[in-house]
Amino acid sequence: LIRSGAELCRSTDDVLAALSIEPGPGTAQSHRTPRPGPAYDVWQQLDVEEARDLDALAGATSLDASALMTALAGLEVEGFARRVPGVGYLRA
């Protein structure tokens, strides 16, 4: 697909850039919080300076891998979290 012109997307930032979409409102307004639910529980465990890995987040939230990844993807798209490749996730 890449040889055919498809863009390589390594993160939600790449997807948003390819679609010419600005990051979600969570990046511009730090007073906003995610809606209550699993994503909010994950967001509460994130730090702005020290990335947390998936194992730490799963242990702290008691979410299974699927629910954790779904919550993190939603947080990234909405601008509440960002992935640090090879390290984990930070609160945005």
PyMOL Python script that loads the backbone (N, CA, C, O; Angstrom):
from pymol import cmd

cmd.read_pdbstr("""\
ATOM      1  N   LEU A   1       0.809  -1.196   0.000  1.00  0.00           N
ATOM      2  CA  LEU A   1       0.000   0.000   0.000  1.00  0.00           C
ATOM      3  C   LEU A   1       0.858   1.267   0.000  1.00  0.00           C
ATOM      4  O   LEU A   1       0.535   2.245  -0.675  1.00  0.00           O
ATOM      5  N   ILE A   2       1.947   1.239   0.761  1.00  0.00           N
ATOM      6  CA  ILE A   2       2.800   2.424   0.822  1.00  0.00           C
ATOM      7  C   ILE A   2       3.395   2.716  -0.553  1.00  0.00           C
ATOM      8  O   ILE A   2       3.505   3.876  -0.951  1.00  0.00           O
ATOM      9  N   ARG A   3       3.774   1.671  -1.273  1.00  0.00           N
ATOM     10  CA  ARG A   3       4.298   1.863  -2.624  1.00  0.00           C
ATOM     11  C   ARG A   3       3.251   2.475  -3.548  1.00  0.00           C
ATOM     12  O   ARG A   3       3.586   3.144  -4.526  1.00  0.00           O
ATOM     13  N   SER A   4       1.983   2.240  -3.228  1.00  0.00           N
ATOM     14  CA  SER A   4       0.889   2.785  -4.037  1.00  0.00           C
ATOM     15  C   SER A   4       0.520   4.210  -3.647  1.00  0.00           C
ATOM     16  O   SER A   4      -0.370   4.814  -4.244  1.00  0.00           O
ATOM     17  N   GLY A   5       1.213   4.746  -2.635  1.00  0.00           N
ATOM     18  CA  GLY A   5       0.955   6.119  -2.229  1.00  0.00           C
ATOM     19  C   GLY A   5       0.276   6.282  -0.885  1.00  0.00           C
ATOM     20  O   GLY A   5      -0.011   7.405  -0.471  1.00  0.00           O
ATOM     21  N   ALA A   6       0.012   5.171  -0.189  1.00  0.00           N
ATOM     22  CA  ALA A   6      -0.605   5.274   1.135  1.00  0.00           C
ATOM     23  C   ALA A   6       0.388   5.910   2.101  1.00  0.00           C
ATOM     24  O   ALA A   6       1.595   5.692   1.999  1.00  0.00           O
ATOM     25  N   GLU A   7      -0.128   6.694   3.034  1.00  0.00           N
ATOM     26  CA  GLU A   7       0.721   7.360   4.021  1.00  0.00           C
ATOM     27  C   GLU A   7       0.955   6.433   5.205  1.00  0.00           C
ATOM     28  O   GLU A   7       0.043   5.724   5.631  1.00  0.00           O
ATOM     29  N   LEU A   8       2.165   6.434   5.734  1.00  0.00           N
ATOM     30  CA  LEU A   8       2.487   5.664   6.925  1.00  0.00           C
ATOM     31  C   LEU A   8       2.015   6.436   8.145  1.00  0.00           C
ATOM     32  O   LEU A   8       2.394   7.590   8.341  1.00  0.00           O
ATOM     33  N   CYS A   9       1.190   5.802   8.962  1.00  0.00           N
ATOM     34  CA  CYS A   9       0.675   6.439  10.177  1.00  0.00           C
ATOM     35  C   CYS A   9       1.162   5.650  11.382  1.00  0.00           C
ATOM     36  O   CYS A   9       0.821   4.479  11.550  1.00  0.00           O
ATOM     37  N   ARG A  10       1.959   6.298  12.216  1.00  0.00           N
ATOM     38  CA  ARG A  10       2.495   5.647  13.405  1.00  0.00           C
ATOM     39  C   ARG A  10       1.759   6.035  14.679  1.00  0.00           C
ATOM     40  O   ARG A  10       1.927   5.388  15.713  1.00  0.00           O
ATOM     41  N   SER A  11       0.951   7.078  14.616  1.00  0.00           N
ATOM     42  CA  SER A  11       0.223   7.522  15.801  1.00  0.00           C
ATOM     43  C   SER A  11      -1.028   8.270  15.365  1.00  0.00           C
ATOM     44  O   SER A  11      -1.246   8.507  14.177  1.00  0.00           O
ATOM     45  N   THR A  12      -1.837   8.632  16.335  1.00  0.00           N
ATOM     46  CA  THR A  12      -3.037   9.399  16.015  1.00  0.00           C
ATOM     47  C   THR A  12      -2.677  10.766  15.461  1.00  0.00           C
ATOM     48  O   THR A  12      -3.429  11.334  14.670  1.00  0.00           O
ATOM     49  N   ASP A  13      -1.531  11.298  15.871  1.00  0.00           N
ATOM     50  CA  ASP A  13      -1.090  12.578  15.315  1.00  0.00           C
ATOM     51  C   ASP A  13      -0.897  12.480  13.809  1.00  0.00           C
ATOM     52  O   ASP A  13      -1.255  13.400  13.075  1.00  0.00           O
ATOM     53  N   ASP A  14      -0.327  11.355  13.342  1.00  0.00           N
ATOM     54  CA  ASP A  14      -0.138  11.140  11.910  1.00  0.00           C
ATOM     55  C   ASP A  14      -1.479  11.060  11.180  1.00  0.00           C
ATOM     56  O   ASP A  14      -1.634  11.603  10.086  1.00  0.00           O
ATOM     57  N   VAL A  15      -2.439  10.381  11.795  1.00  0.00           N
ATOM     58  CA  VAL A  15      -3.767  10.242  11.184  1.00  0.00           C
ATOM     59  C   VAL A  15      -4.439  11.607  11.096  1.00  0.00           C
ATOM     60  O   VAL A  15      -4.982  11.971  10.053  1.00  0.00           O
ATOM     61  N   LEU A  16      -4.399  12.363  12.195  1.00  0.00           N
ATOM     62  CA  LEU A  16      -5.018  13.688  12.196  1.00  0.00           C
ATOM     63  C   LEU A  16      -4.370  14.605  11.167  1.00  0.00           C
ATOM     64  O   LEU A  16      -5.063  15.355  10.479  1.00  0.00           O
ATOM     65  N   ALA A  17      -3.042  14.549  11.057  1.00  0.00           N
ATOM     66  CA  ALA A  17      -2.337  15.380  10.079  1.00  0.00           C
ATOM     67  C   ALA A  17      -2.723  14.980   8.652  1.00  0.00           C
ATOM     68  O   ALA A  17      -2.927  15.845   7.800  1.00  0.00           O
ATOM     69  N   ALA A  18      -2.825  13.681   8.391  1.00  0.00           N
ATOM     70  CA  ALA A  18      -3.185  13.208   7.053  1.00  0.00           C
ATOM     71  C   ALA A  18      -4.598  13.649   6.667  1.00  0.00           C
ATOM     72  O   ALA A  18      -4.888  13.872   5.492  1.00  0.00           O
ATOM     73  N   LEU A  19      -5.462  13.768   7.653  1.00  0.00           N
ATOM     74  CA  LEU A  19      -6.843  14.188   7.402  1.00  0.00           C
ATOM     75  C   LEU A  19      -7.032  15.697   7.547  1.00  0.00           C
ATOM     76  O   LEU A  19      -8.149  16.201   7.427  1.00  0.00           O
ATOM     77  N   SER A  20      -5.941  16.415   7.805  1.00  0.00           N
ATOM     78  CA  SER A  20      -5.980  17.871   8.017  1.00  0.00           C
ATOM     79  C   SER A  20      -6.941  18.267   9.129  1.00  0.00           C
ATOM     80  O   SER A  20      -7.716  19.215   9.000  1.00  0.00           O
ATOM     81  N   ILE A  21      -6.869  17.510  10.235  1.00  0.00           N
ATOM     82  CA  ILE A  21      -7.712  17.782  11.399  1.00  0.00           C
ATOM     83  C   ILE A  21      -6.814  18.265  12.529  1.00  0.00           C
ATOM     84  O   ILE A  21      -5.769  17.675  12.802  1.00  0.00           O
ATOM     85  N   GLU A  22      -7.228  19.332  13.175  1.00  0.00           N
ATOM     86  CA  GLU A  22      -6.485  19.851  14.322  1.00  0.00           C
ATOM     87  C   GLU A  22      -6.695  18.905  15.508  1.00  0.00           C
ATOM     88  O   GLU A  22      -7.746  18.271  15.604  1.00  0.00           O
ATOM     89  N   PRO A  23      -5.701  18.800  16.424  1.00  0.00           N
ATOM     90  CA  PRO A  23      -5.871  17.971  17.619  1.00  0.00           C
ATOM     91  C   PRO A  23      -7.086  18.426  18.423  1.00  0.00           C
ATOM     92  O   PRO A  23      -7.521  19.573  18.319  1.00  0.00           O
ATOM     93  N   GLY A  24      -7.622  17.517  19.219  1.00  0.00           N
ATOM     94  CA  GLY A  24      -8.827  17.780  19.994  1.00  0.00           C
ATOM     95  C   GLY A  24      -8.687  18.913  20.985  1.00  0.00           C
ATOM     96  O   GLY A  24      -7.583  19.395  21.241  1.00  0.00           O
ATOM     97  N   PRO A  25      -9.798  19.333  21.538  1.00  0.00           N
ATOM     98  CA  PRO A  25      -9.823  20.474  22.436  1.00  0.00           C
ATOM     99  C   PRO A  25      -9.055  20.253  23.731  1.00  0.00           C
ATOM    100  O   PRO A  25      -8.709  21.227  24.400  1.00  0.00           O
ATOM    101  N   GLY A  26      -8.780  19.022  24.107  1.00  0.00           N
ATOM    102  CA  GLY A  26      -8.042  18.766  25.343  1.00  0.00           C
ATOM    103  C   GLY A  26      -6.633  19.325  25.323  1.00  0.00           C
ATOM    104  O   GLY A  26      -6.072  19.596  26.385  1.00  0.00           O
ATOM    105  N   THR A  27      -6.040  19.507  24.147  1.00  0.00           N
ATOM    106  CA  THR A  27      -4.683  20.039  24.070  1.00  0.00           C
ATOM    107  C   THR A  27      -4.656  21.536  24.281  1.00  0.00           C
ATOM    108  O   THR A  27      -3.657  22.066  24.769  1.00  0.00           O
ATOM    109  N   ALA A  28      -5.701  22.220  23.937  1.00  0.00           N
ATOM    110  CA  ALA A  28      -5.714  23.670  24.058  1.00  0.00           C
ATOM    111  C   ALA A  28      -6.318  24.141  25.377  1.00  0.00           C
ATOM    112  O   ALA A  28      -6.026  25.248  25.829  1.00  0.00           O
ATOM    113  N   GLN A  29      -7.143  23.324  25.989  1.00  0.00           N
ATOM    114  CA  GLN A  29      -7.814  23.730  27.211  1.00  0.00           C
ATOM    115  C   GLN A  29      -7.526  22.707  28.300  1.00  0.00           C
ATOM    116  O   GLN A  29      -8.228  21.702  28.414  1.00  0.00           O
ATOM    117  N   SER A  30      -6.497  22.961  29.099  1.00  0.00           N
ATOM    118  CA  SER A  30      -6.070  21.980  30.083  1.00  0.00           C
ATOM    119  C   SER A  30      -7.090  21.773  31.198  1.00  0.00           C
ATOM    120  O   SER A  30      -6.977  20.803  31.947  1.00  0.00           O
ATOM    121  N   HIS A  31      -8.088  22.658  31.333  1.00  0.00           N
ATOM    122  CA  HIS A  31      -9.090  22.498  32.378  1.00  0.00           C
ATOM    123  C   HIS A  31     -10.158  21.473  32.006  1.00  0.00           C
ATOM    124  O   HIS A  31     -10.937  21.064  32.867  1.00  0.00           O
ATOM    125  N   ARG A  32     -10.213  21.057  30.767  1.00  0.00           N
ATOM    126  CA  ARG A  32     -11.179  20.045  30.337  1.00  0.00           C
ATOM    127  C   ARG A  32     -10.750  18.672  30.818  1.00  0.00           C
ATOM    128  O   ARG A  32      -9.558  18.403  30.972  1.00  0.00           O
ATOM    129  N   THR A  33     -11.713  17.814  31.052  1.00  0.00           N
ATOM    130  CA  THR A  33     -11.427  16.435  31.429  1.00  0.00           C
ATOM    131  C   THR A  33     -12.295  15.509  30.586  1.00  0.00           C
ATOM    132  O   THR A  33     -13.351  15.910  30.096  1.00  0.00           O
ATOM    133  N   PRO A  34     -11.845  14.270  30.418  1.00  0.00           N
ATOM    134  CA  PRO A  34     -12.671  13.309  29.679  1.00  0.00           C
ATOM    135  C   PRO A  34     -13.968  13.023  30.443  1.00  0.00           C
ATOM    136  O   PRO A  34     -14.071  13.268  31.644  1.00  0.00           O
ATOM    137  N   ARG A  35     -14.932  12.508  29.724  1.00  0.00           N
ATOM    138  CA  ARG A  35     -16.192  12.112  30.356  1.00  0.00           C
ATOM    139  C   ARG A  35     -15.941  10.931  31.293  1.00  0.00           C
ATOM    140  O   ARG A  35     -15.014  10.152  31.071  1.00  0.00           O
ATOM    141  N   PRO A  36     -16.761  10.793  32.340  1.00  0.00           N
ATOM    142  CA  PRO A  36     -16.615   9.640  33.246  1.00  0.00           C
ATOM    143  C   PRO A  36     -16.709   8.323  32.487  1.00  0.00           C
ATOM    144  O   PRO A  36     -17.483   8.193  31.538  1.00  0.00           O
ATOM    145  N   GLY A  37     -15.927   7.369  32.908  1.00  0.00           N
ATOM    146  CA  GLY A  37     -15.901   6.054  32.282  1.00  0.00           C
ATOM    147  C   GLY A  37     -14.469   5.533  32.259  1.00  0.00           C
ATOM    148  O   GLY A  37     -13.590   6.105  32.903  1.00  0.00           O
ATOM    149  N   PRO A  38     -14.229   4.455  31.524  1.00  0.00           N
ATOM    150  CA  PRO A  38     -12.890   3.869  31.482  1.00  0.00           C
ATOM    151  C   PRO A  38     -11.809   4.845  31.016  1.00  0.00           C
ATOM    152  O   PRO A  38     -10.705   4.842  31.561  1.00  0.00           O
ATOM    153  N   ALA A  39     -12.106   5.676  30.022  1.00  0.00           N
ATOM    154  CA  ALA A  39     -11.101   6.632  29.541  1.00  0.00           C
ATOM    155  C   ALA A  39     -10.731   7.624  30.635  1.00  0.00           C
ATOM    156  O   ALA A  39      -9.564   7.988  30.781  1.00  0.00           O
ATOM    157  N   TYR A  40     -11.713   8.054  31.395  1.00  0.00           N
ATOM    158  CA  TYR A  40     -11.438   8.974  32.506  1.00  0.00           C
ATOM    159  C   TYR A  40     -10.571   8.294  33.549  1.00  0.00           C
ATOM    160  O   TYR A  40      -9.648   8.911  34.080  1.00  0.00           O
ATOM    161  N   ASP A  41     -10.851   7.031  33.851  1.00  0.00           N
ATOM    162  CA  ASP A  41     -10.050   6.284  34.824  1.00  0.00           C
ATOM    163  C   ASP A  41      -8.594   6.180  34.371  1.00  0.00           C
ATOM    164  O   ASP A  41      -7.673   6.322  35.176  1.00  0.00           O
ATOM    165  N   VAL A  42      -8.397   5.931  33.080  1.00  0.00           N
ATOM    166  CA  VAL A  42      -7.034   5.858  32.541  1.00  0.00           C
ATOM    167  C   VAL A  42      -6.383   7.237  32.607  1.00  0.00           C
ATOM    168  O   VAL A  42      -5.235   7.362  33.033  1.00  0.00           O
ATOM    169  N   TRP A  43      -7.103   8.261  32.193  1.00  0.00           N
ATOM    170  CA  TRP A  43      -6.584   9.633  32.192  1.00  0.00           C
ATOM    171  C   TRP A  43      -6.111  10.053  33.583  1.00  0.00           C
ATOM    172  O   TRP A  43      -5.095  10.734  33.718  1.00  0.00           O
ATOM    173  N   GLN A  44      -6.850   9.647  34.613  1.00  0.00           N
ATOM    174  CA  GLN A  44      -6.458   9.978  35.988  1.00  0.00           C
ATOM    175  C   GLN A  44      -5.114   9.368  36.356  1.00  0.00           C
ATOM    176  O   GLN A  44      -4.409   9.901  37.213  1.00  0.00           O
ATOM    177  N   GLN A  45      -4.753   8.273  35.730  1.00  0.00           N
ATOM    178  CA  GLN A  45      -3.485   7.598  36.030  1.00  0.00           C
ATOM    179  C   GLN A  45      -2.296   8.164  35.249  1.00  0.00           C
ATOM    180  O   GLN A  45      -1.148   7.824  35.534  1.00  0.00           O
ATOM    181  N   LEU A  46      -2.568   9.023  34.268  1.00  0.00           N
ATOM    182  CA  LEU A  46      -1.498   9.582  33.448  1.00  0.00           C
ATOM    183  C   LEU A  46      -0.870  10.795  34.116  1.00  0.00           C
ATOM    184  O   LEU A  46      -1.530  11.521  34.859  1.00  0.00           O
ATOM    185  N   ASP A  47       0.401  11.003  33.845  1.00  0.00           N
ATOM    186  CA  ASP A  47       1.165  12.130  34.373  1.00  0.00           C
ATOM    187  C   ASP A  47       1.613  13.002  33.203  1.00  0.00           C
ATOM    188  O   ASP A  47       1.778  12.492  32.094  1.00  0.00           O
ATOM    189  N   VAL A  48       1.812  14.289  33.416  1.00  0.00           N
ATOM    190  CA  VAL A  48       2.242  15.172  32.330  1.00  0.00           C
ATOM    191  C   VAL A  48       3.738  15.087  32.070  1.00  0.00           C
ATOM    192  O   VAL A  48       4.196  15.496  31.003  1.00  0.00           O
ATOM    193  N   GLU A  49       4.509  14.568  33.015  1.00  0.00           N
ATOM    194  CA  GLU A  49       5.962  14.523  32.849  1.00  0.00           C
ATOM    195  C   GLU A  49       6.539  13.125  32.713  1.00  0.00           C
ATOM    196  O   GLU A  49       7.521  12.925  31.998  1.00  0.00           O
ATOM    197  N   GLU A  50       5.940  12.159  33.389  1.00  0.00           N
ATOM    198  CA  GLU A  50       6.480  10.803  33.370  1.00  0.00           C
ATOM    199  C   GLU A  50       5.504   9.856  32.677  1.00  0.00           C
ATOM    200  O   GLU A  50       4.382   9.653  33.141  1.00  0.00           O
ATOM    201  N   ALA A  51       5.949   9.283  31.562  1.00  0.00           N
ATOM    202  CA  ALA A  51       5.099   8.368  30.797  1.00  0.00           C
ATOM    203  C   ALA A  51       4.838   7.099  31.590  1.00  0.00           C
ATOM    204  O   ALA A  51       5.716   6.596  32.291  1.00  0.00           O
ATOM    205  N   ARG A  52       3.625   6.592  31.470  1.00  0.00           N
ATOM    206  CA  ARG A  52       3.242   5.336  32.114  1.00  0.00           C
ATOM    207  C   ARG A  52       3.079   4.276  31.032  1.00  0.00           C
ATOM    208  O   ARG A  52       2.466   4.526  29.994  1.00  0.00           O
ATOM    209  N   ASP A  53       3.635   3.085  31.282  1.00  0.00           N
ATOM    210  CA  ASP A  53       3.522   2.027  30.286  1.00  0.00           C
ATOM    211  C   ASP A  53       2.188   1.285  30.435  1.00  0.00           C
ATOM    212  O   ASP A  53       1.451   1.485  31.401  1.00  0.00           O
ATOM    213  N   LEU A  54       1.905   0.438  29.467  1.00  0.00           N
ATOM    214  CA  LEU A  54       0.623  -0.264  29.438  1.00  0.00           C
ATOM    215  C   LEU A  54       0.417  -1.159  30.648  1.00  0.00           C
ATOM    216  O   LEU A  54      -0.693  -1.236  31.173  1.00  0.00           O
ATOM    217  N   ASP A  55       1.466  -1.836  31.102  1.00  0.00           N
ATOM    218  CA  ASP A  55       1.330  -2.710  32.267  1.00  0.00           C
ATOM    219  C   ASP A  55       0.948  -1.915  33.511  1.00  0.00           C
ATOM    220  O   ASP A  55       0.086  -2.335  34.283  1.00  0.00           O
ATOM    221  N   ALA A  56       1.593  -0.769  33.701  1.00  0.00           N
ATOM    222  CA  ALA A  56       1.283   0.068  34.862  1.00  0.00           C
ATOM    223  C   ALA A  56      -0.147   0.586  34.791  1.00  0.00           C
ATOM    224  O   ALA A  56      -0.855   0.608  35.798  1.00  0.00           O
ATOM    225  N   LEU A  57      -0.569   1.002  33.605  1.00  0.00           N
ATOM    226  CA  LEU A  57      -1.933   1.511  33.446  1.00  0.00           C
ATOM    227  C   LEU A  57      -2.967   0.404  33.640  1.00  0.00           C
ATOM    228  O   LEU A  57      -4.009   0.626  34.257  1.00  0.00           O
ATOM    229  N   ALA A  58      -2.682  -0.775  33.117  1.00  0.00           N
ATOM    230  CA  ALA A  58      -3.606  -1.900  33.281  1.00  0.00           C
ATOM    231  C   ALA A  58      -3.735  -2.263  34.759  1.00  0.00           C
ATOM    232  O   ALA A  58      -4.838  -2.516  35.242  1.00  0.00           O
ATOM    233  N   GLY A  59      -2.616  -2.290  35.476  1.00  0.00           N
ATOM    234  CA  GLY A  59      -2.650  -2.603  36.906  1.00  0.00           C
ATOM    235  C   GLY A  59      -3.389  -1.565  37.716  1.00  0.00           C
ATOM    236  O   GLY A  59      -4.121  -1.903  38.646  1.00  0.00           O
ATOM    237  N   ALA A  60      -3.203  -0.301  37.371  1.00  0.00           N
ATOM    238  CA  ALA A  60      -3.824   0.789  38.123  1.00  0.00           C
ATOM    239  C   ALA A  60      -5.320   0.916  37.851  1.00  0.00           C
ATOM    240  O   ALA A  60      -6.068   1.389  38.707  1.00  0.00           O
ATOM    241  N   THR A  61      -5.755   0.500  36.671  1.00  0.00           N
ATOM    242  CA  THR A  61      -7.167   0.668  36.294  1.00  0.00           C
ATOM    243  C   THR A  61      -7.962  -0.629  36.314  1.00  0.00           C
ATOM    244  O   THR A  61      -9.193  -0.595  36.293  1.00  0.00           O
ATOM    245  N   SER A  62      -7.290  -1.759  36.353  1.00  0.00           N
ATOM    246  CA  SER A  62      -7.927  -3.082  36.293  1.00  0.00           C
ATOM    247  C   SER A  62      -8.661  -3.317  34.978  1.00  0.00           C
ATOM    248  O   SER A  62      -9.567  -4.149  34.918  1.00  0.00           O
ATOM    249  N   LEU A  63      -8.285  -2.598  33.927  1.00  0.00           N
ATOM    250  CA  LEU A  63      -8.880  -2.805  32.607  1.00  0.00           C
ATOM    251  C   LEU A  63      -8.115  -3.894  31.864  1.00  0.00           C
ATOM    252  O   LEU A  63      -6.902  -4.031  32.027  1.00  0.00           O
ATOM    253  N   ASP A  64      -8.837  -4.676  31.039  1.00  0.00           N
ATOM    254  CA  ASP A  64      -8.129  -5.643  30.204  1.00  0.00           C
ATOM    255  C   ASP A  64      -7.465  -4.892  29.049  1.00  0.00           C
ATOM    256  O   ASP A  64      -7.722  -3.706  28.840  1.00  0.00           O
ATOM    257  N   ALA A  65      -6.617  -5.585  28.310  1.00  0.00           N
ATOM    258  CA  ALA A  65      -5.828  -4.942  27.257  1.00  0.00           C
ATOM    259  C   ALA A  65      -6.703  -4.247  26.212  1.00  0.00           C
ATOM    260  O   ALA A  65      -6.388  -3.138  25.781  1.00  0.00           O
ATOM    261  N   SER A  66      -7.784  -4.883  25.808  1.00  0.00           N
ATOM    262  CA  SER A  66      -8.660  -4.311  24.794  1.00  0.00           C
ATOM    263  C   SER A  66      -9.308  -3.017  25.283  1.00  0.00           C
ATOM    264  O   SER A  66      -9.311  -2.015  24.567  1.00  0.00           O
ATOM    265  N   ALA A  67      -9.851  -3.034  26.488  1.00  0.00           N
ATOM    266  CA  ALA A  67     -10.504  -1.847  27.040  1.00  0.00           C
ATOM    267  C   ALA A  67      -9.487  -0.728  27.268  1.00  0.00           C
ATOM    268  O   ALA A  67      -9.792   0.445  27.053  1.00  0.00           O
ATOM    269  N   LEU A  68      -8.282  -1.090  27.702  1.00  0.00           N
ATOM    270  CA  LEU A  68      -7.237  -0.091  27.930  1.00  0.00           C
ATOM    271  C   LEU A  68      -6.825   0.580  26.630  1.00  0.00           C
ATOM    272  O   LEU A  68      -6.706   1.804  26.578  1.00  0.00           O
ATOM    273  N   MET A  69      -6.606  -0.207  25.577  1.00  0.00           N
ATOM    274  CA  MET A  69      -6.205   0.362  24.292  1.00  0.00           C
ATOM    275  C   MET A  69      -7.314   1.218  23.687  1.00  0.00           C
ATOM    276  O   MET A  69      -7.040   2.242  23.061  1.00  0.00           O
ATOM    277  N   THR A  70      -8.561   0.800  23.874  1.00  0.00           N
ATOM    278  CA  THR A  70      -9.694   1.593  23.390  1.00  0.00           C
ATOM    279  C   THR A  70      -9.742   2.939  24.114  1.00  0.00           C
ATOM    280  O   THR A  70      -9.932   3.981  23.486  1.00  0.00           O
ATOM    281  N   ALA A  71      -9.569   2.910  25.427  1.00  0.00           N
ATOM    282  CA  ALA A  71      -9.574   4.144  26.214  1.00  0.00           C
ATOM    283  C   ALA A  71      -8.427   5.055  25.804  1.00  0.00           C
ATOM    284  O   ALA A  71      -8.623   6.260  25.644  1.00  0.00           O
ATOM    285  N   LEU A  72      -7.233   4.497  25.631  1.00  0.00           N
ATOM    286  CA  LEU A  72      -6.069   5.310  25.252  1.00  0.00           C
ATOM    287  C   LEU A  72      -6.231   5.906  23.855  1.00  0.00           C
ATOM    288  O   LEU A  72      -5.868   7.060  23.626  1.00  0.00           O
ATOM    289  N   ALA A  73      -6.769   5.129  22.930  1.00  0.00           N
ATOM    290  CA  ALA A  73      -6.994   5.652  21.571  1.00  0.00           C
ATOM    291  C   ALA A  73      -7.966   6.833  21.613  1.00  0.00           C
ATOM    292  O   ALA A  73      -7.748   7.849  20.954  1.00  0.00           O
ATOM    293  N   GLY A  74      -9.027   6.690  22.384  1.00  0.00           N
ATOM    294  CA  GLY A  74      -9.988   7.782  22.518  1.00  0.00           C
ATOM    295  C   GLY A  74      -9.367   9.017  23.154  1.00  0.00           C
ATOM    296  O   GLY A  74      -9.630  10.141  22.728  1.00  0.00           O
ATOM    297  N   LEU A  75      -8.546   8.805  24.171  1.00  0.00           N
ATOM    298  CA  LEU A  75      -7.874   9.931  24.825  1.00  0.00           C
ATOM    299  C   LEU A  75      -6.926  10.644  23.863  1.00  0.00           C
ATOM    300  O   LEU A  75      -6.830  11.871  23.871  1.00  0.00           O
ATOM    301  N   GLU A  76      -6.230   9.870  23.037  1.00  0.00           N
ATOM    302  CA  GLU A  76      -5.328  10.478  22.046  1.00  0.00           C
ATOM    303  C   GLU A  76      -6.107  11.305  21.023  1.00  0.00           C
ATOM    304  O   GLU A  76      -5.748  12.446  20.734  1.00  0.00           O
ATOM    305  N   VAL A  77      -7.159  10.728  20.487  1.00  0.00           N
ATOM    306  CA  VAL A  77      -7.941  11.416  19.462  1.00  0.00           C
ATOM    307  C   VAL A  77      -8.540  12.710  20.019  1.00  0.00           C
ATOM    308  O   VAL A  77      -8.594  13.720  19.318  1.00  0.00           O
ATOM    309  N   GLU A  78      -8.987  12.680  21.265  1.00  0.00           N
ATOM    310  CA  GLU A  78      -9.602  13.854  21.874  1.00  0.00           C
ATOM    311  C   GLU A  78      -8.582  14.849  22.427  1.00  0.00           C
ATOM    312  O   GLU A  78      -8.951  15.922  22.903  1.00  0.00           O
ATOM    313  N   GLY A  79      -7.282  14.485  22.361  1.00  0.00           N
ATOM    314  CA  GLY A  79      -6.239  15.398  22.798  1.00  0.00           C
ATOM    315  C   GLY A  79      -5.950  15.383  24.285  1.00  0.00           C
ATOM    316  O   GLY A  79      -5.315  16.304  24.797  1.00  0.00           O
ATOM    317  N   PHE A  80      -6.407  14.348  24.994  1.00  0.00           N
ATOM    318  CA  PHE A  80      -6.170  14.258  26.427  1.00  0.00           C
ATOM    319  C   PHE A  80      -4.909  13.482  26.774  1.00  0.00           C
ATOM    320  O   PHE A  80      -4.429  13.567  27.905  1.00  0.00           O
ATOM    321  N   ALA A  81      -4.368  12.737  25.839  1.00  0.00           N
ATOM    322  CA  ALA A  81      -3.172  11.931  26.084  1.00  0.00           C
ATOM    323  C   ALA A  81      -2.333  11.897  24.818  1.00  0.00           C
ATOM    324  O   ALA A  81      -2.822  12.125  23.712  1.00  0.00           O
ATOM    325  N   ARG A  82      -1.051  11.605  25.016  1.00  0.00           N
ATOM    326  CA  ARG A  82      -0.192  11.412  23.843  1.00  0.00           C
ATOM    327  C   ARG A  82       0.745  10.244  24.109  1.00  0.00           C
ATOM    328  O   ARG A  82       1.190  10.017  25.234  1.00  0.00           O
ATOM    329  N   ARG A  83       1.026   9.517  23.044  1.00  0.00           N
ATOM    330  CA  ARG A  83       1.888   8.343  23.137  1.00  0.00           C
ATOM    331  C   ARG A  83       3.332   8.759  22.983  1.00  0.00           C
ATOM    332  O   ARG A  83       3.660   9.588  22.134  1.00  0.00           O
ATOM    333  N   VAL A  84       4.194   8.187  23.801  1.00  0.00           N
ATOM    334  CA  VAL A  84       5.633   8.355  23.684  1.00  0.00           C
ATOM    335  C   VAL A  84       6.153   7.014  23.191  1.00  0.00           C
ATOM    336  O   VAL A  84       6.211   6.061  23.968  1.00  0.00           O
ATOM    337  N   PRO A  85       6.540   6.913  21.900  1.00  0.00           N
ATOM    338  CA  PRO A  85       6.942   5.630  21.320  1.00  0.00           C
ATOM    339  C   PRO A  85       8.011   4.921  22.160  1.00  0.00           C
ATOM    340  O   PRO A  85       9.026   5.510  22.531  1.00  0.00           O
ATOM    341  N   GLY A  86       7.759   3.665  22.443  1.00  0.00           N
ATOM    342  CA  GLY A  86       8.692   2.837  23.191  1.00  0.00           C
ATOM    343  C   GLY A  86       8.694   3.078  24.690  1.00  0.00           C
ATOM    344  O   GLY A  86       9.424   2.405  25.417  1.00  0.00           O
ATOM    345  N   VAL A  87       7.885   4.030  25.172  1.00  0.00           N
ATOM    346  CA  VAL A  87       7.885   4.360  26.596  1.00  0.00           C
ATOM    347  C   VAL A  87       6.505   4.159  27.210  1.00  0.00           C
ATOM    348  O   VAL A  87       6.359   3.405  28.172  1.00  0.00           O
ATOM    349  N   GLY A  88       5.500   4.823  26.667  1.00  0.00           N
ATOM    350  CA  GLY A  88       4.156   4.722  27.227  1.00  0.00           C
ATOM    351  C   GLY A  88       3.327   5.926  26.840  1.00  0.00           C
ATOM    352  O   GLY A  88       3.413   6.418  25.715  1.00  0.00           O
ATOM    353  N   TYR A  89       2.522   6.400  27.782  1.00  0.00           N
ATOM    354  CA  TYR A  89       1.592   7.497  27.519  1.00  0.00           C
ATOM    355  C   TYR A  89       1.734   8.591  28.568  1.00  0.00           C
ATOM    356  O   TYR A  89       2.008   8.333  29.740  1.00  0.00           O
ATOM    357  N   LEU A  90       1.538   9.827  28.103  1.00  0.00           N
ATOM    358  CA  LEU A  90       1.552  11.013  28.954  1.00  0.00           C
ATOM    359  C   LEU A  90       0.199  11.686  28.895  1.00  0.00           C
ATOM    360  O   LEU A  90      -0.526  11.554  27.909  1.00  0.00           O
ATOM    361  N   ARG A  91      -0.146  12.415  29.959  1.00  0.00           N
ATOM    362  CA  ARG A  91      -1.327  13.265  29.924  1.00  0.00           C
ATOM    363  C   ARG A  91      -0.971  14.483  29.066  1.00  0.00           C
ATOM    364  O   ARG A  91       0.085  15.085  29.255  1.00  0.00           O
ATOM    365  N   ALA A  92      -1.833  14.840  28.142  1.00  0.00           N
ATOM    366  CA  ALA A  92      -1.557  15.973  27.274  1.00  0.00           C
ATOM    367  C   ALA A  92      -1.975  17.271  27.943  1.00  0.00           C
ATOM    368  O   ALA A  92      -1.819  18.344  27.360  1.00  0.00           O
TER     369      ALA A  92
END
""", "prot")
cmd.dss("prot")
cmd.show_as("cartoon", "prot")
cmd.util.cbc("prot")
cmd.orient("prot")
